[in-house]
Amino acid sequence: MGIAQQYKHVSQEVAEVCKNAGRSPQEVTLIAVSKTVGPEGVHDAISAGATQFGENRPNQIMEKAYLFPQVTWHFIGNIQSRRIPDIVESATLIHSLYQLHHAQKINEAAYEHSKKQKVLVEVNVSGEESKSGLAPAEVLPFIQECVKLPNLAVCGLMTMAPAGSTTVAREVFAGLRELFEEIKSQLPPEHASLFTELSMGMSDDWPEAIAEGATLIRVGRAIFSDSYEEKAFTC
Ligand SMILES: *Cc1c(COP(=O)(O)O)cnc(C)c1O
């Protein structure tokens, strides 16, 4: 299968998994993570109907957002201070914020671009040392600082599950959803109403993420790799 066909295949599966989970497919946005392919790969996915793309490197998101301004670009990678102006220029949503000095710089860059930058806060639910993000207990105080920044809109939470077990992944996603609900209930109404997104689930675990309430799933290999082996989905 080529990229266009794989994109169609995944998006049909997403609709089916939503149905089985009792959710409307409109509630779940499929982000095609195009970090391993060049512009031709993005072009193929667009031809199959993709409108949302994710990148984890500032140079890549800048180049591709410039070439394909008709689709929406998500920044899902590690944030470096000096690249924040570039990221803010290209990204509609930044998924990977967890440091206050980055929040402040994003706020300044967003002001320069006369925009309100949407961000998600990355949470290390599993506590794995190799993963970035805040510990769950740190998230509410962090968000309470972020919402003071006028050009930032805190739209929800993001996590990555440990690889290897869909059972563990599902527990991690359930943990993120519980934290999300807890935080939403503590935010003042004007901020709670913007706090709507749960970015969780990748090629190997997106069905579990949908079952636990994901609103954004980030799928790379299942769309863009020609050697991805699909497993039998269980939910
Ligand atoms: C690469 C990446 C993905 C996509 O992972 P796949 O396993 O290829 O689907 C999702 N989220 C983040 C943060 C990534 O870096």
The ligand as an ORCA input file, in Angstrom:
! r2SCAN-3c Opt
* xyz 0 1
  C       6.736     10.272     16.012
  C       5.686     10.688     16.971
  C       4.374     10.193     16.845
  C       3.963      9.166     15.805
  O       4.457      7.904     16.203
  P       4.148      6.573     15.335
  O       4.482      5.465     16.295
  O       5.032      6.629     14.150
  O       2.709      6.599     14.990
  C       3.428     10.670     17.738
  N       3.744     11.554     18.700
  C       4.995     12.044     18.861
  C       5.253     13.016     19.946
  C       5.996     11.621     18.002
  O       7.238     12.116     18.169
*
